[in-house]
């Protein structure tokens, strides 16, 4: 029986992947570098360390720390100006799960300070019982550490948890943790040839999640 749900953040709860790609292009352009769409798409679901390594390979002259600072600043400027772009049904689903007795955690590879600011802007500071970030684990997704940390903080066995992801890296992390894996594809389309072995439930939208959990 599923009694805990662990969510990825970007691409699952917040519609920030396409926005992040556009802002990456803006931050790179400020230093005279160009990022192609395939390049920024390949960074989805990766850590900041992997992002930095790939950026340096694509644009050797890029000041990566400055780029990352600019990217984070521009993202925050956008959401403060335009509001947090939530996925359709996110408010209702999260509140409904909490009211139904589910224990919720957030497992995100984004910068911890950004994660907490996003949650505050969205009005979700009280929604998650625990927030797992790269500050809490030694290995990033697709390793299971972040999800295992979240389960332990919730006082649950992995088998009692579901993990909700939009990326290949993320869904492998959920499966490796021994949780029920739920994938809701976002920018990166679902590829059954590579992803199916790691996916228990494939959904079209966040609104389908409560019925899926009831079935699981």
Secondary structure, DSSP 8 states (H G I E B T S, - for coil): ---EEEE--BTTTB--HHHHHHHHHHHHHTTT----HHHHHTTTT--HHHHHHHHHHH-TT--HHHHHHHHHHHHHHHHHHH---B-TTHHHHHHHHHHTT-EEEEE--S-HHHHHHHHHHHT-TTT-SEEE-TTS-SS-TTSSHHHHHHHHHHT--GGGEEEEESSHHHHHHHHHHT-EEEE---SS---HHHHGGG-SEE-SSGGGHHHHHHH-
